Amino acid sequence: MIDKIAWLHLHEGQLLSTRSRGKDRYYLPGGKREPGETDAQTLLREIREELTVALDPASLTYAGTFEAPAHGHPAGVLVRMSCYWAPRYTGTLQPAAEIAEVVWLTYRHRPQVSAVDQLIFDWLYHQQLLAE
């Protein structure tokens, strides 16, 4: 089981997503927990490293946890993604570290994201938060 924490950030019906160098899919921004880190610590660190912005910890709200087969891993490997809203941040969104591209996606981009992200896209779409 791969344990990941992700940031859900919507703007005008579009969801912030990223593509890492050498990858063929888009992934929600965030990443893997380091030993001893809380969800909040993981998310704050990963977003600062990947997107050069500082999330406001007081604005973090748990959205849900989703599980699916891990993209690019052997059969049977699952990813568990705990997702958080964090509407307030400081800085300018830009790719850093392993991130090659920052994009805004709608539901029509669903085939271009990982399996766990597809579940999240479905959930957001059915709540009428993600534009078609």
N, CA, C and O atoms as a printed pandas DataFrame, in Angstrom:
     atom_number atom_name residue_name chain_id  residue_number  x_coord  y_coord  z_coord
0              1         N          MET        A               1    0.849   -1.177    0.000
1              2        CA          MET        A               1    0.000    0.000    0.000
2              3         C          MET        A               1    0.899    1.246    0.000
3              4         O          MET        A               1    1.787    1.393    0.840
4              5         N          ILE        A               2    0.645    2.125   -0.953
5              6        CA          ILE        A               2    1.349    3.398   -1.021
6              7         C          ILE        A               2    0.450    4.443   -0.361
7              8         O          ILE        A               2   -0.695    4.637   -0.768
8              9         N          ASP        A               3    0.975    5.101    0.644
9             10        CA          ASP        A               3    0.234    6.091    1.425
10            11         C          ASP        A               3    0.580    7.486    0.910
11            12         O          ASP        A               3    1.723    7.927    1.032
12            13         N          LYS        A               4   -0.403    8.183    0.335
13            14        CA          LYS        A               4   -0.158    9.521   -0.204
14            15         C          LYS        A               4   -1.165   10.519    0.346
15            16         O          LYS        A               4   -2.272   10.161    0.750
16            17         N          ILE        A               5   -0.752   11.774    0.349
17            18        CA          ILE        A               5   -1.594   12.886    0.771
18            19         C          ILE        A               5   -1.701   13.821   -0.428
19            20         O          ILE        A               5   -0.698   14.083   -1.091
20            21         N          ALA        A               6   -2.911   14.333   -0.723
21            22        CA          ALA        A               6   -3.092   15.179   -1.909
22            23         C          ALA        A               6   -3.869   16.453   -1.574
23            24         O          ALA        A               6   -4.681   16.491   -0.649
24            25         N          TRP        A               7   -3.591   17.482   -2.355
25            26        CA          TRP        A               7   -4.259   18.772   -2.245
26            27         C          TRP        A               7   -5.321   18.866   -3.329
27            28         O          TRP        A               7   -5.022   18.733   -4.516
28            29         N          LEU        A               8   -6.561   19.097   -2.917
29            30        CA          LEU        A               8   -7.643   19.356   -3.865
30            31         C          LEU        A               8   -7.815   20.863   -3.957
31            32         O          LEU        A               8   -8.198   21.516   -2.986
32            33         N          HIS        A               9   -7.532   21.401   -5.121
33            34        CA          HIS        A               9   -7.649   22.850   -5.313
34            35         C          HIS        A               9   -8.415   23.106   -6.612
35            36         O          HIS        A               9   -7.921   22.844   -7.709
36            37         N          LEU        A              10   -9.625   23.622   -6.457
37            38        CA          LEU        A              10  -10.500   23.909   -7.598
38            39         C          LEU        A              10  -10.548   25.404   -7.872
39            40         O          LEU        A              10  -10.494   26.221   -6.952
40            41         N          HIS        A              11  -10.650   25.747   -9.147
41            42        CA          HIS        A              11  -10.836   27.134   -9.562
42            43         C          HIS        A              11  -11.746   27.132  -10.784
43            44         O          HIS        A              11  -11.395   26.591  -11.834
44            45         N          GLU        A              12  -12.913   27.739  -10.635
45            46        CA          GLU        A              12  -13.886   27.823  -11.728
46            47         C          GLU        A              12  -14.155   26.465  -12.379
47            48         O          GLU        A              12  -14.191   26.342  -13.604
48            49         N          GLY        A              13  -14.341   25.457  -11.539
49            50        CA          GLY        A              13  -14.677   24.121  -12.024
50            51         C          GLY        A              13  -13.516   23.313  -12.568
51            52         O          GLY        A              13  -13.719   22.235  -13.125
52            53         N          GLN        A              14  -12.304   23.818  -12.414
53            54        CA          GLN        A              14  -11.113   23.107  -12.883
54            55         C          GLN        A              14  -10.271   22.689  -11.674
55            56         O          GLN        A              14  -10.179   23.424  -10.691
56            57         N          LEU        A              15   -9.667   21.524  -11.756
57            58        CA          LEU        A              15   -8.874   20.978  -10.666
58            59         C          LEU        A              15   -7.385   21.096  -10.979
59            60         O          LEU        A              15   -6.930   20.722  -12.060
60            61         N          LEU        A              16   -6.647   21.615  -10.023
61            62        CA          LEU        A              16   -5.198   21.723  -10.167
62            63         C          LEU        A              16   -4.583   20.328  -10.214
63            64         O          LEU        A              16   -4.905   19.470   -9.391
64            65         N          SER        A              17   -3.703   20.111  -11.174
65            66        CA          SER        A              17   -3.030   18.830  -11.297
66            67         C          SER        A              17   -1.597   19.058  -11.762
67            68         O          SER        A              17   -1.230   20.158  -12.175
68            69         N          THR        A              18   -0.798   18.003  -11.686
69            70        CA          THR        A              18    0.617   18.112  -12.056
70            71         C          THR        A              18    1.044   16.888  -12.869
71            72         O          THR        A              18    0.417   15.829  -12.823
72            73         N          ARG        A              19    2.127   17.077  -13.609
73            74        CA          ARG        A              19    2.756   15.952  -14.304
74            75         C          ARG        A              19    4.228   15.974  -13.946
75            76         O          ARG        A              19    4.904   16.989  -14.115
76            77         N          SER        A              20    4.719   14.855  -13.451
77            78        CA          SER        A              20    6.133   14.740  -13.109
78            79         C          SER        A              20    6.958   14.458  -14.353
79            80         O          SER        A              20    6.460   13.905  -15.334
80            81         N          ARG        A              21    8.218   14.841  -14.301
81            82        CA          ARG        A              21    9.129   14.561  -15.421
82            83         C          ARG        A              21    9.133   13.066  -15.720
83            84         O          ARG        A              21    9.220   12.243  -14.809
84            85         N          GLY        A              22    9.040   12.722  -17.003
85            86        CA          GLY        A              22    9.096   11.331  -17.425
86            87         C          GLY        A              22    7.810   10.541  -17.236
87            88         O          GLY        A              22    7.777    9.349  -17.543
88            89         N          LYS        A              23    6.751   11.169  -16.739
89            90        CA          LYS        A              23    5.483   10.468  -16.527
90            91         C          LYS        A              23    4.508   10.800  -17.651
91            92         O          LYS        A              23    4.607   11.846  -18.292
92            93         N          ASP        A              24    3.554    9.877  -17.880
93            94        CA          ASP        A              24    2.581   10.071  -18.957
94            95         C          ASP        A              24    1.182   10.369  -18.425
95            96         O          ASP        A              24    0.237   10.482  -19.206
96            97         N          ARG        A              25    1.041   10.497  -17.112
97            98        CA          ARG        A              25   -0.247   10.779  -16.485
98            99         C          ARG        A              25   -0.131   12.019  -15.615
99           100         O          ARG        A              25    0.955   12.409  -15.187
100          101         N          TYR        A              26   -1.284   12.626  -15.368
101          102        CA          TYR        A              26   -1.350   13.734  -14.424
102          103         C          TYR        A              26   -1.723   13.180  -13.060
103          104         O          TYR        A              26   -2.455   12.196  -12.951
104          105         N          TYR        A              27   -1.213   13.822  -12.027
105          106        CA          TYR        A              27   -1.450   13.419  -10.646
106          107         C          TYR        A              27   -1.820   14.645   -9.828
107          108         O          TYR        A              27   -1.342   15.747  -10.097
108          109         N          LEU        A              28   -2.671   14.449   -8.831
109          110        CA          LEU        A              28   -2.973   15.538   -7.915
110          111         C          LEU        A              28   -1.705   15.907   -7.158
111          112         O          LEU        A              28   -0.907   15.031   -6.827
112          113         N          PRO        A              29   -1.512   17.190   -6.883
113          114        CA          PRO        A              29   -0.307   17.587   -6.146
114          115         C          PRO        A              29   -0.324   17.038   -4.731
115          116         O          PRO        A              29   -1.371   16.967   -4.087
116          117         N          GLY        A              30    0.843   16.653   -4.262
117          118        CA          GLY        A              30    1.005   16.078   -2.939
118          119         C          GLY        A              30    2.084   15.022   -2.993
119          120         O          GLY        A              30    2.936   15.055   -3.881
120          121         N          GLY        A              31    2.066   14.091   -2.068
121          122        CA          GLY        A              31    3.095   13.063   -2.114
122          123         C          GLY        A              31    3.058   12.133   -0.922
123          124         O          GLY        A              31    2.083   12.072   -0.174
124          125         N          LYS        A              32    4.154   11.412   -0.773
125          126        CA          LYS        A              32    4.254   10.377    0.254
126          127         C          LYS        A              32    4.708   10.978    1.585
127          128         O          LYS        A              32    5.497   11.921    1.648
128          129         N          ARG        A              33    4.172   10.385    2.624
129          130        CA          ARG        A              33    4.504   10.775    3.995
130          131         C          ARG        A              33    5.934   10.329    4.329
131          132         O          ARG        A              33    6.353    9.237    3.945
132          133         N          GLU        A              34    6.674   11.175    5.041
133          134        CA          GLU        A              34    7.964   10.780    5.585
134          135         C          GLU        A              34    7.725   10.249    6.995
135          136         O          GLU        A              34    6.726   10.604    7.620
136          137         N          PRO        A              35    8.621    9.405    7.508
137          138        CA          PRO        A              35    8.407    8.811    8.837
138          139         C          PRO        A              35    8.081    9.869    9.897
139          140         O          PRO        A              35    8.783   10.872   10.032
140          141         N          GLY        A              36    7.004    9.621   10.641
141          142        CA          GLY        A              36    6.622   10.498   11.734
142          143         C          GLY        A              36    5.794   11.715   11.350
143          144         O          GLY        A              36    5.342   12.448   12.230
144          145         N          GLU        A              37    5.581   11.952   10.045
145          146        CA          GLU        A              37    4.823   13.114    9.619
146          147         C          GLU        A              37    3.318   12.893    9.746
147          148         O          GLU        A              37    2.817   11.786    9.546
148          149         N          THR        A              38    2.618   13.958   10.080
149          150        CA          THR        A              38    1.161   13.942   10.046
150          151         C          THR        A              38    0.721   14.224    8.605
151          152         O          THR        A              38    1.536   14.584    7.754
152          153         N          ASP        A              39   -0.568   14.055    8.349
153          154        CA          ASP        A              39   -1.096   14.407    7.029
154          155         C          ASP        A              39   -0.784   15.863    6.700
155          156         O          ASP        A              39   -0.314   16.171    5.605
156          157         N          ALA        A              40   -1.048   16.756    7.655
157          158        CA          ALA        A              40   -0.839   18.192    7.422
158          159         C          ALA        A              40    0.625   18.499    7.139
159          160         O          ALA        A              40    0.926   19.251    6.213
160          161         N          GLN        A              41    1.532   17.936    7.911
161          162        CA          GLN        A              41    2.962   18.177    7.690
162          163         C          GLN        A              41    3.395   17.685    6.309
163          164         O          GLN        A              41    4.152   18.355    5.607
164          165         N          THR        A              42    2.904   16.510    5.935
165          166        CA          THR        A              42    3.237   15.954    4.613
166          167         C          THR        A              42    2.748   16.876    3.505
167          168         O          THR        A              42    3.495   17.207    2.584
168          169         N          LEU        A              43    1.492   17.287    3.602
169          170        CA          LEU        A              43    0.910   18.121    2.558
170          171         C          LEU        A              43    1.619   19.467    2.453
171          172         O          LEU        A              43    1.948   19.906    1.351
172          173         N          LEU        A              44    1.856   20.119    3.573
173          174        CA          LEU        A              44    2.533   21.421    3.553
174          175         C          LEU        A              44    3.920   21.307    2.920
175          176         O          LEU        A              44    4.302   22.144    2.102
176          177         N          ARG        A              45    4.674   20.269    3.299
177          178        CA          ARG        A              45    6.030   20.069    2.763
178          179         C          ARG        A              45    5.998   19.772    1.271
179          180         O          ARG        A              45    6.714   20.397    0.489
180          181         N          GLU        A              46    5.159   18.810    0.881
181          182        CA          GLU        A              46    5.113   18.406   -0.527
182          183         C          GLU        A              46    4.685   19.558   -1.447
183          184         O          GLU        A              46    5.270   19.745   -2.514
184          185         N          ILE        A              47    3.688   20.313   -1.048
185          186        CA          ILE        A              47    3.207   21.404   -1.902
186          187         C          ILE        A              47    4.259   22.500   -2.003
187          188         O          ILE        A              47    4.456   23.077   -3.072
188          189         N          ARG        A              48    4.930   22.788   -0.904
189          190        CA          ARG        A              48    6.014   23.788   -0.946
190          191         C          ARG        A              48    7.124   23.315   -1.896
191          192         O          ARG        A              48    7.635   24.102   -2.693
192          193         N          GLU        A              49    7.496   22.026   -1.811
193          194        CA          GLU        A              49    8.569   21.479   -2.653
194          195         C          GLU        A              49    8.169   21.421   -4.122
195          196         O          GLU        A              49    8.978   21.745   -4.993
196          197         N          GLU        A              50    6.936   21.014   -4.411
197          198        CA          GLU        A              50    6.511   20.779   -5.795
198          199         C          GLU        A              50    5.984   22.012   -6.509
199          200         O          GLU        A              50    6.165   22.152   -7.718
200          201         N          LEU        A              51    5.328   22.915   -5.767
201          202        CA          LEU        A              51    4.609   24.027   -6.411
202          203         C          LEU        A              51    5.034   25.410   -5.913
203          204         O          LEU        A              51    4.481   26.415   -6.361
204          205         N          THR        A              52    5.998   25.481   -5.001
205          206        CA          THR        A              52    6.562   26.717   -4.459
206          207         C          THR        A              52    5.550   27.628   -3.764
207          208         O          THR        A              52    5.750   28.841   -3.708
208          209         N          VAL        A              53    4.477   27.062   -3.239
209          210        CA          VAL        A              53    3.516   27.856   -2.476
210          211         C          VAL        A              53    3.414   27.303   -1.057
211          212         O          VAL        A              53    3.703   26.133   -0.806
212          213         N          ALA        A              54    2.997   28.170   -0.137
213          214        CA          ALA        A              54    2.803   27.766    1.252
214          215         C          ALA        A              54    1.307   27.716    1.548
215          216         O          ALA        A              54    0.629   28.743    1.546
216          217         N          LEU        A              55    0.808   26.525    1.800
217          218        CA          LEU        A              55   -0.599   26.376    2.175
218          219         C          LEU        A              55   -0.799   26.942    3.582
219          220         O          LEU        A              55    0.077   26.824    4.439
220          221         N          ASP        A              56   -1.946   27.547    3.803
221          222        CA          ASP        A              56   -2.301   28.035    5.133
222          223         C          ASP        A              56   -2.809   26.836    5.935
223          224         O          ASP        A              56   -3.884   26.315    5.637
224          225         N          PRO        A              57   -2.054   26.385    6.953
225          226        CA          PRO        A              57   -2.470   25.196    7.699
226          227         C          PRO        A              57   -3.849   25.336    8.337
227          228         O          PRO        A              57   -4.551   24.341    8.515
228          229         N          ALA        A              58   -4.240   26.550    8.679
229          230        CA          ALA        A              58   -5.545   26.769    9.297
230          231         C          ALA        A              58   -6.693   26.530    8.315
231          232         O          ALA        A              58   -7.838   26.357    8.730
232          233         N          SER        A              59   -6.388   26.521    7.010
233          234        CA          SER        A              59   -7.438   26.325    6.008
234          235         C          SER        A              59   -7.580   24.867    5.564
235          236         O          SER        A              59   -8.439   24.560    4.737
236          237         N          LEU        A              60   -6.753   23.967    6.100
237          238        CA          LEU        A              60   -6.818   22.548    5.719
238          239         C          LEU        A              60   -8.108   21.907    6.232
239          240         O          LEU        A              60   -8.449   22.014    7.410
240          241         N          THR        A              61   -8.812   21.240    5.320
241          242        CA          THR        A              61  -10.022   20.512    5.669
242          243         C          THR        A              61   -9.979   19.161    4.967
243          244         O          THR        A              61   -9.757   19.082    3.758
244          245         N          TYR        A              62  -10.191   18.111    5.731
245          246        CA          TYR        A              62  -10.202   16.757    5.173
246          247         C          TYR        A              62  -11.360   16.604    4.193
247          248         O          TYR        A              62  -12.492   16.979    4.501
248          249         N          ALA        A              63  -11.075   16.049    3.004
249          250        CA          ALA        A              63  -12.106   15.853    1.975
250          251         C          ALA        A              63  -12.515   14.390    1.846
251          252         O          ALA        A              63  -13.693   14.098    1.639
252          253         N          GLY        A              64  -11.567   13.468    1.965
253          254        CA          GLY        A              64  -11.877   12.057    1.817
254          255         C          GLY        A              64  -10.632   11.250    1.502
255          256         O          GLY        A              64   -9.573   11.804    1.206
256          257         N          THR        A              65  -10.776    9.925    1.569
257          258        CA          THR        A              65   -9.686    9.008    1.253
258          259         C          THR        A              65  -10.160    8.062    0.165
259          260         O          THR        A              65  -11.279    7.552    0.215
260          261         N          PHE        A              66   -9.302    7.831   -0.817
261          262        CA          PHE        A              66   -9.636    7.030   -1.994
262          263         C          PHE        A              66   -8.543    5.995   -2.212
263          264         O          PHE        A              66   -7.368    6.270   -1.969
264          265         N          GLU        A              67   -8.925    4.799   -2.672
265          266        CA          GLU        A              67   -7.962    3.723   -2.957
266          267         C          GLU        A              67   -8.178    3.172   -4.349
267          268         O          GLU        A              67   -9.312    3.017   -4.803
268          269         N          ALA        A              68   -7.069    2.876   -5.025
269          270        CA          ALA        A              68   -7.122    2.293   -6.369
270          271         C          ALA        A              68   -5.763    1.672   -6.681
271          272         O          ALA        A              68   -4.791    1.923   -5.969
272          273         N          PRO        A              69   -5.686    0.861   -7.742
273          274        CA          PRO        A              69   -4.383    0.337   -8.164
274          275         C          PRO        A              69   -3.424    1.488   -8.470
275          276         O          PRO        A              69   -3.806    2.497   -9.063
276          277         N          ALA        A              70   -2.172    1.311   -8.054
277          278        CA          ALA        A              70   -1.151    2.340   -8.249
278          279         C          ALA        A              70   -0.650    2.319   -9.690
279          280         O          ALA        A              70   -0.204    1.284  -10.184
280          281         N          HIS        A              71   -0.728    3.465  -10.356
281          282        CA          HIS        A              71   -0.283    3.579  -11.747
282          283         C          HIS        A              71    1.232    3.356  -11.826
283          284         O          HIS        A              71    1.995    3.928  -11.048
284          285         N          GLY        A              72    1.655    2.507  -12.785
285          286        CA          GLY        A              72    3.078    2.269  -13.006
286          287         C          GLY        A              72    3.716    1.312  -12.012
287          288         O          GLY        A              72    4.940    1.189  -11.970
288          289         N          HIS        A              73    2.897    0.629  -11.209
289          290        CA          HIS        A              73    3.409   -0.336  -10.240
290          291         C          HIS        A              73    2.866   -1.718  -10.588
291          292         O          HIS        A              73    1.896   -1.826  -11.339
292          293         N          PRO        A              74    3.478   -2.778  -10.052
293          294        CA          PRO        A              74    2.987   -4.133  -10.330
294          295         C          PRO        A              74    1.544   -4.327   -9.863
295          296         O          PRO        A              74    1.067   -3.634   -8.964
296          297         N          ALA        A              75    0.870   -5.275  -10.489
297          298        CA          ALA        A              75   -0.513   -5.610  -10.107
298          299         C          ALA        A              75   -0.566   -5.927   -8.624
299          300         O          ALA        A              75    0.333   -6.573   -8.085
300          301         N          GLY        A              76   -1.616   -5.472   -7.974
301          302        CA          GLY        A              76   -1.791   -5.723   -6.551
302          303         C          GLY        A              76   -1.299   -4.601   -5.653
303          304         O          GLY        A              76   -1.632   -4.563   -4.469
304          305         N          VAL        A              77   -0.502   -3.676   -6.210
305          306        CA          VAL        A              77   -0.042   -2.536   -5.417
306          307         C          VAL        A              77   -1.122   -1.463   -5.466
307          308         O          VAL        A              77   -1.536   -1.029   -6.541
308          309         N          LEU        A              78   -1.571   -1.040   -4.285
309          310        CA          LEU        A              78   -2.617   -0.030   -4.197
310          311         C          LEU        A              78   -2.048    1.283   -3.680
311          312         O          LEU        A              78   -1.035    1.314   -2.981
312          313         N          VAL        A              79   -2.726    2.363   -4.043
313          314        CA          VAL        A              79   -2.412    3.666   -3.471
314          315         C          VAL        A              79   -3.625    4.105   -2.664
315          316         O          VAL        A              79   -4.764    3.996   -3.117
316          317         N          ARG        A              80   -3.358    4.601   -1.462
317          318        CA          ARG        A              80   -4.405    5.178   -0.614
318          319         C          ARG        A              80   -4.115    6.674   -0.542
319          320         O          ARG        A              80   -3.086    7.091   -0.010
320          321         N          MET        A              81   -5.037    7.481   -1.086
321          322        CA          MET        A              81   -4.841    8.917   -1.171
322          323         C          MET        A              81   -5.802    9.636   -0.237
323          324         O          MET        A              81   -7.016    9.615   -0.437
324          325         N          SER        A              82   -5.242   10.272    0.783
325          326        CA          SER        A              82   -6.020   11.106    1.692
326          327         C          SER        A              82   -5.984   12.526    1.141
327          328         O          SER        A              82   -4.912   13.103    0.958
328          329         N          CYS        A              83   -7.163   13.085    0.878
329          330        CA          CYS        A              83   -7.270   14.376    0.200
330          331         C          CYS        A              83   -7.747   15.474    1.145
331          332         O          CYS        A              83   -8.577   15.257    2.027
332          333         N          TYR        A              84   -7.190   16.657    0.923
333          334        CA          TYR        A              84   -7.519   17.813    1.747
334          335         C          TYR        A              84   -7.775   19.032    0.872
335          336         O          TYR        A              84   -7.105   19.255   -0.136
336          337         N          TRP        A              85   -8.763   19.812    1.290
337          338        CA          TRP        A              85   -8.967   21.141    0.727
338          339         C          TRP        A              85   -8.026   22.078    1.482
339          340         O          TRP        A              85   -7.783   21.880    2.673
340          341         N          ALA        A              86   -7.505   23.075    0.818
341          342        CA          ALA        A              86   -6.716   24.134    1.458
342          343         C          ALA        A              86   -6.856   25.356    0.557
343          344         O          ALA        A              86   -5.988   25.617   -0.277
344          345         N          PRO        A              87   -7.940   26.103    0.719
345          346        CA          PRO        A              87   -8.210   27.200   -0.209
346          347         C          PRO        A              87   -7.262   28.388   -0.095
347          348         O          PRO        A              87   -7.137   29.174   -1.034
348          349         N          ARG        A              88   -6.593   28.524    1.050
349          350        CA          ARG        A              88   -5.703   29.683    1.216
350          351         C          ARG        A              88   -4.242   29.262    1.136
351          352         O          ARG        A              88   -3.810   28.298    1.767
352          353         N          TYR        A              89   -3.503   30.016    0.339
353          354        CA          TYR        A              89   -2.062   29.782    0.223
354          355         C          TYR        A              89   -1.385   31.088   -0.177
355          356         O          TYR        A              89   -2.040   32.020   -0.644
356          357         N          THR        A              90   -0.074   31.145    0.009
357          358        CA          THR        A              90    0.705   32.299   -0.423
358          359         C          THR        A              90    1.747   31.834   -1.422
359          360         O          THR        A              90    2.221   30.699   -1.367
360          361         N          GLY        A              91    2.097   32.730   -2.340
361          362        CA          GLY        A              91    3.076   32.412   -3.371
362          363         C          GLY        A              91    2.413   32.225   -4.718
363          364         O          GLY        A              91    1.197   32.357   -4.857
364          365         N          THR        A              92    3.227   31.919   -5.699
365          366        CA          THR        A              92    2.763   31.730   -7.068
366          367         C          THR        A              92    2.950   30.272   -7.461
367          368         O          THR        A              92    4.047   29.726   -7.345
368          369         N          LEU        A              93    1.877   29.647   -7.925
369          370        CA          LEU        A              93    1.955   28.245   -8.356
370          371         C          LEU        A              93    2.903   28.114   -9.539
371          372         O          LEU        A              93    2.713   28.752  -10.575
372          373         N          GLN        A              94    3.913   27.290   -9.375
373          374        CA          GLN        A              94    4.833   26.998  -10.479
374          375         C          GLN        A              94    5.499   25.655  -10.221
375          376         O          GLN        A              94    5.691   25.267   -9.068
376          377         N          PRO        A              95    5.856   24.937  -11.299
377          378        CA          PRO        A              95    6.470   23.627  -11.122
378          379         C          PRO        A              95    7.866   23.733  -10.518
379          380         O          PRO        A              95    8.640   24.622  -10.871
380          381         N          ALA        A              96    8.176   22.820   -9.608
381          382        CA          ALA        A              96    9.501   22.749   -8.994
382          383         C          ALA        A              96    9.804   21.278   -8.697
383          384         O          ALA        A              96    8.949   20.410   -8.871
384          385         N          ALA        A              97   11.018   21.015   -8.252
385          386        CA          ALA        A              97   11.469   19.650   -7.940
386          387         C          ALA        A              97   11.215   18.743   -9.148
387          388         O          ALA        A              97   11.675   19.044  -10.250
388          389         N          GLU        A              98   10.476   17.618   -8.954
389          390        CA          GLU        A              98   10.249   16.668  -10.055
390          391         C          GLU        A              98    9.087   17.037  -10.952
391          392         O          GLU        A              98    8.811   16.328  -11.920
392          393         N          ILE        A              99    8.400   18.123  -10.659
393          394        CA          ILE        A              99    7.209   18.511  -11.416
394          395         C          ILE        A              99    7.609   19.218  -12.716
395          396         O          ILE        A              99    8.340   20.208  -12.696
396          397         N          ALA        A             100    7.124   18.698  -13.837
397          398        CA          ALA        A             100    7.419   19.283  -15.148
398          399         C          ALA        A             100    6.336   20.249  -15.597
399          400         O          ALA        A             100    6.602   21.176  -16.362
400          401         N          GLU        A             101    5.104   20.029  -15.119
401          402        CA          GLU        A             101    3.970   20.802  -15.640
402          403         C          GLU        A             101    2.884   20.933  -14.579
403          404         O          GLU        A             101    2.584   19.982  -13.856
404          405         N          VAL        A             102    2.300   22.127  -14.497
405          406        CA          VAL        A             102    1.149   22.400  -13.641
406          407         C          VAL        A             102   -0.006   22.743  -14.573
407          408         O          VAL        A             102    0.127   23.610  -15.437
408          409         N          VAL        A             103   -1.143   22.063  -14.402
409          410        CA          VAL        A             103   -2.278   22.249  -15.307
410          411         C          VAL        A             103   -3.584   22.326  -14.515
411          412         O          VAL        A             103   -3.650   21.920  -13.355
412          413         N          TRP        A             104   -4.621   22.856  -15.169
413          414        CA          TRP        A             104   -5.973   22.872  -14.632
414          415         C          TRP        A             104   -6.802   21.933  -15.496
415          416         O          TRP        A             104   -6.899   22.123  -16.709
416          417         N          LEU        A             105   -7.401   20.916  -14.873
417          418        CA          LEU        A             105   -8.126   19.891  -15.620
418          419         C          LEU        A             105   -9.620   19.910  -15.283
419          420         O          LEU        A             105  -10.032   20.318  -14.197
420          421         N          THR        A             106  -10.410   19.454  -16.254
421          422        CA          THR        A             106  -11.845   19.272  -16.053
422          423         C          THR        A             106  -12.155   17.783  -16.200
423          424         O          THR        A             106  -11.253   16.977  -16.426
424          425         N          TYR        A             107  -13.417   17.425  -16.072
425          426        CA          TYR        A             107  -13.794   16.016  -16.113
426          427         C          TYR        A             107  -13.431   15.346  -17.438
427          428         O          TYR        A             107  -13.179   14.141  -17.472
428          429         N          ARG        A             108  -13.403   16.105  -18.514
429          430        CA          ARG        A             108  -13.062   15.498  -19.810
430          431         C          ARG        A             108  -11.615   15.002  -19.852
431          432         O          ARG        A             108  -11.261   14.211  -20.726
432          433         N          HIS        A             109  -10.780   15.455  -18.923
433          434        CA          HIS        A             109   -9.386   15.009  -18.855
434          435         C          HIS        A             109   -9.221   13.720  -18.032
435          436         O          HIS        A             109   -8.104   13.242  -17.840
436          437         N          ARG        A             110  -10.324   13.173  -17.557
437          438        CA          ARG        A             110  -10.281   12.002  -16.685
438          439         C          ARG        A             110   -9.396   10.875  -17.219
439          440         O          ARG        A             110   -8.655   10.283  -16.433
440          441         N          PRO        A             111   -9.436   10.544  -18.529
441          442        CA          PRO        A             111   -8.587    9.451  -19.020
442          443         C          PRO        A             111   -7.081    9.725  -18.897
443          444         O          PRO        A             111   -6.277    8.803  -19.036
444          445         N          GLN        A             112   -6.699   10.959  -18.644
445          446        CA          GLN        A             112   -5.286   11.322  -18.592
446          447         C          GLN        A             112   -4.703   11.313  -17.177
447          448         O          GLN        A             112   -3.543   11.673  -16.977
448          449         N          VAL        A             113   -5.512   10.899  -16.198
449          450        CA          VAL        A             113   -5.031   10.890  -14.816
450          451         C          VAL        A             113   -4.935    9.459  -14.294
451          452         O          VAL        A             113   -5.464    8.530  -14.904
452          453         N          SER        A             114   -4.262    9.292  -13.171
453          454        CA          SER        A             114   -4.089    7.967  -12.569
454          455         C          SER        A             114   -5.432    7.401  -12.096
455          456         O          SER        A             114   -6.426    8.121  -12.008
456          457         N          ALA        A             115   -5.441    6.104  -11.796
457          458        CA          ALA        A             115   -6.687    5.427  -11.394
458          459         C          ALA        A             115   -7.290    6.034  -10.138
459          460         O          ALA        A             115   -8.503    6.236  -10.078
460          461         N          VAL        A             116   -6.474    6.331   -9.134
461          462        CA          VAL        A             116   -7.029    6.911   -7.915
462          463         C          VAL        A             116   -7.556    8.318   -8.190
463          464         O          VAL        A             116   -8.580    8.715   -7.634
464          465         N          ASP        A             117   -6.870    9.068   -9.036
465          466        CA          ASP        A             117   -7.349   10.404   -9.400
466          467         C          ASP        A             117   -8.667   10.314  -10.175
467          468         O          ASP        A             117   -9.516   11.197  -10.051
468          469         N          GLN        A             118   -8.846    9.257  -10.971
469          470        CA          GLN        A             118  -10.113    9.080  -11.679
470          471         C          GLN        A             118  -11.270    8.944  -10.694
471          472         O          GLN        A             118  -12.350    9.486  -10.930
472          473         N          LEU        A             119  -11.056    8.227   -9.594
473          474        CA          LEU        A             119  -12.093    8.115   -8.560
474          475         C          LEU        A             119  -12.422    9.486   -7.967
475          476         O          LEU        A             119  -13.583    9.807   -7.717
476          477         N          ILE        A             120  -11.397   10.270   -7.751
477          478        CA          ILE        A             120  -11.577   11.611   -7.188
478          479         C          ILE        A             120  -12.285   12.508   -8.200
479          480         O          ILE        A             120  -13.164   13.284   -7.826
480          481         N          PHE        A             121  -11.913   12.410   -9.470
481          482        CA          PHE        A             121  -12.595   13.173  -10.524
482          483         C          PHE        A             121  -14.079   12.827  -10.529
483          484         O          PHE        A             121  -14.923   13.720  -10.606
484          485         N          ASP        A             122  -14.407   11.527  -10.447
485          486        CA          ASP        A             122  -15.807   11.096  -10.429
486          487         C          ASP        A             122  -16.539   11.706   -9.233
487          488         O          ASP        A             122  -17.639   12.239   -9.379
488          489         N          TRP        A             123  -15.935   11.627   -8.071
489          490        CA          TRP        A             123  -16.527   12.150   -6.839
490          491         C          TRP        A             123  -16.801   13.654   -6.959
491          492         O          TRP        A             123  -17.884   14.126   -6.613
492          493         N          LEU        A             124  -15.812   14.394   -7.449
493          494        CA          LEU        A             124  -15.979   15.849   -7.603
494          495         C          LEU        A             124  -17.034   16.179   -8.657
495          496         O          LEU        A             124  -17.833   17.100   -8.485
496          497         N          TYR        A             125  -17.026   15.426   -9.736
497          498        CA          TYR        A             125  -17.992   15.661  -10.824
498          499         C          TYR        A             125  -19.426   15.431  -10.339
499          500         O          TYR        A             125  -20.324   16.221  -10.632
500          501         N          HIS        A             126  -19.629   14.347   -9.600
501          502        CA          HIS        A             126  -20.975   14.019   -9.111
502          503         C          HIS        A             126  -21.462   15.010   -8.050
503          504         O          HIS        A             126  -22.662   15.124   -7.799
504          505         N          GLN        A             127  -20.523   15.720   -7.438
505          506        CA          GLN        A             127  -20.890   16.786   -6.499
506          507         C          GLN        A             127  -21.058   18.138   -7.212
507          508         O          GLN        A             127  -21.302   19.167   -6.581
508          509         N          GLN        A             128  -20.921   18.102   -8.528
509          510        CA          GLN        A             128  -21.024   19.295   -9.376
510          511         C          GLN        A             128  -19.969   20.346   -9.027
511          512         O          GLN        A             128  -20.220   21.548   -9.109
512          513         N          LEU        A             129  -18.796   19.873   -8.639
513          514        CA          LEU        A             129  -17.674   20.770   -8.338
514          515         C          LEU        A             129  -16.687   20.842   -9.496
515          516         O          LEU        A             129  -15.997   21.846   -9.669
516          517         N          LEU        A             130  -16.623   19.774  -10.290
517          518        CA          LEU        A             130  -15.701   19.689  -11.417
518          519         C          LEU        A             130  -16.460   19.846  -12.718
519          520         O          LEU        A             130  -17.403   19.102  -12.988
520          521         N          ALA        A             131  -16.055   20.807  -13.520
521          522        CA          ALA        A             131  -16.725   21.076  -14.799
522          523         C          ALA        A             131  -16.480   19.940  -15.767
523          524         O          ALA        A             131  -15.491   19.213  -15.673
524          525         N          GLU        A             132  -17.425   19.807  -16.718
525          526        CA          GLU        A             132  -17.304   18.779  -17.744
526          527         C          GLU        A             132  -16.298   19.253  -18.772
527          528         O          GLU        A             132  -16.028   18.546  -19.743
